[in-house]
């Protein structure tokens, strides 16, 4: 299956929900000023949010060819508007030549953090880089075991400790080992925490402080994993992490498990952080580089743009 096919399949629940609304709205007719209000409601129901839906419909209202927009043309116009809103956060993730390039990963329980780390390990290996994982989620014994399973699958070393071990101390040990082994990429898993858990959020800040004792520039990226099935509630989660995790970018997972994929748009607008990857399935290839245009076209049910 091609990357586009995986993306379209992964977003099928969201695109079907929005597409059904659009088909019901148009009914074979052309778009009119009267139906723009109904279109705005359809976009809100697709989880694009009130503010985003208003921006899109206002832009469409200003188009001189409004009366010429049938179902196909409307989808193309919507894709263009959505892509324009997302383009400012489309960003290429790159690993620097600094050894090791330290990546901190944070997020609430169940967001797919550990699975994402395993997929990233495979991706970096495919690029010819050496990888090490640090199992600093010592809050749950199962979390360390899960990361070690992913490490074995990717054939990369995992630095782990006993359940309840000091997470910051383990991060220090892992960074020390990665420096000694001249590893290209060190990924530090952290405890899946609720943003309301002050102690665990403080632990996250401590991991960063301790890492800086060995490398003042670490972490070089701090990625927040967000679960698409939570919709716009992910915004509240993310805002709580920005300070403690010093977040530099986002990965949106589980887009294949929800009809609320449109929620990525208001999240992107509100947080204004780079979106590096999106998860549209369970396979390694289902963690895809984020493309504003590709996401927008798949969301509204269009085919891949030619050329």
Order of alpha helices (4+ residues) and beta strands (2+ residues): alpha-alpha-alpha-alpha-alpha-beta-alpha-beta-alpha-beta-alpha-beta-alpha-beta-alpha-beta-alpha-beta-beta-alpha
